[in-house]
Amino acid sequence: MNSVTRTTDLSLRSIALVRALGTGDEIEAAHILGTLSPEQTLGMLVQTAQIVVTMQRSLPGSIDSLCDQLEAGVRR
């Protein structure tokens, strides 16, 4: 698999992870994460964060307010 194909595959899996988490499908999210090699984990993390930032830019509010909301949800 060449680097472009690997990057595209990782991007698609990052999008699928965001979708699974967004819809509450924890089984699918676990499946996606379970398919990653240790080397792919960091790339997946970065790409998923980039997707979330891109999505947030289309919504009102700042990244800080989104992170505040996420942190509050975790602490509940």
Residue, then its C-alpha position, 0 to 999 in steps of 0.5 A: m500500500n503506498s503512502v497516498t492510499r494509506t493516508t486516504d484509508l486513515s482519513l476515511r477511518s477517521i471520518a468513520l470514527v467521528r461519525a460513530l462517536g457522533t451517533g453514539d455507536e460505541i461498538e463501531a467506534a471500538h471496531i474502528l480503533g481495534t483495526l489500527s496498528p500502533e503506528q497508525t494511532l497517532g495519525m488517526l488521532v491527529q486526523t480526527a482532531q482536524i475533522v472535529v476542528t473543521m466541523q466546529r468552524s461551521l458552528p457558532g462559538s469557539i474551539d475553547s467553548l466547544c472544549d469546555q462543553l466536552e470537558a464538562g460532559v466528561r466530568r459529569 
